[in-house]
Amino acid sequence: MRITILAVGTRGDVQPYVALGLGLQKAGYQVKLASLDIFQEFIISRGLNFAPVGSIPQKLSQKSQNKNHTKNLKFHGLFGRVIWWIVYRSILETFMANSWNVCQDAEAIIYSRLALPGYHIAEKLGIPCYAAYTNPLIPTCAFPNPLMTSDFNLNGSLNRLSHIYEEQLFWQFSRNKINKWRQETLNLPPLPITGFYSRQEKQQIPILHCYSESVLPKPIDWSDRVEVTGYWFLDRPSNWQPPAELINFLESGSPPVYIGFGSMKDTNPEALTKLVVAALAQSGQRGILLTGWGGISELDVPENVLVVNSVPHDWLFPQMAAVVHHGGAGTTSAGLRAGVPSIIIPFGVDQPFWGKRVFQLGVGAEPIPRKDLTVEKLATAIKTGLLMRK
């Protein structure tokens, strides 16, 4: 069977689908992973067929992270999401056209949350499709939608309502363009104003969630079509070797603290870098800083701090005393897998949700929202995390 996986977003969003594709390929399926062109080298290097669907993440990141005008507002996450959806909508036509082209030979389609064209293409081609999410996005009374950019719990039916609200926000921003494409390109009837998600449920489309039930149990109000499969970990390539500078640093003293914020961009990377270096000094720890997409800058740092561009988490994290990160689903899973304490600094989206969950599980310090981060708070959180390791 030929399976096309449609997955878009940041590196952390796409990486689990590479692991899934490799697992399916090992099981005997022919797999093509369709994603953003910046991931072409990464995907091909892992031995998967690649198909480009466009260029999205830098545009989205620049817009969604540009929150200077709202950063002092309590609900700045809502405004950030609206900006994000406007940008997503602006590139949706190209994304749909490219997705249609790369799926022509598919016999089944797996699509991520942002890769909604996969569902409509499968309908047109008359083939099976499967939704696959890195976050728990099916309505439930057990917890609020993780994308609400807050760690609140509304309890009961209000939690379920938060999921429906988030679904409708996504659907209403994209509805007109998707329906136009369905009619003019796919020759399919438009979907009603109530949208795609209720139709997906009515048709009993299987939905896979790639996280562990040990971290977040499956809610009792989810149906059998919804599966929690466990994490899809992608280990480093067998021929990967750490740079000598990194080996020498690790061997020169006690286990350091990792600090990195992945694809998050900060309004002032230099100030953030100075803050985390000062927090390391105040907590008496060595550190490894990962530059990522702009959260950390490459400033001159003291000898007990090393700045690196990219290192596989599955190799690095087990050697750390603790890991400080933004709380994205992928990085959170890597920290949990390594068995070291996490200090989560949420920037927004799903990160407060996972930060709170890690704290509730007793495997990390209480999360500190980026807007509230100070040298003293981070130093205290690092000390708290290190106590959890003992």
Order of alpha helices (4+ residues) and beta strands (2+ residues): beta-alpha-beta-alpha-beta-alpha-alpha-beta-alpha-beta-alpha-alpha-beta-beta-alpha-beta-alpha-beta-beta-alpha-beta-alpha-beta-alpha-alpha
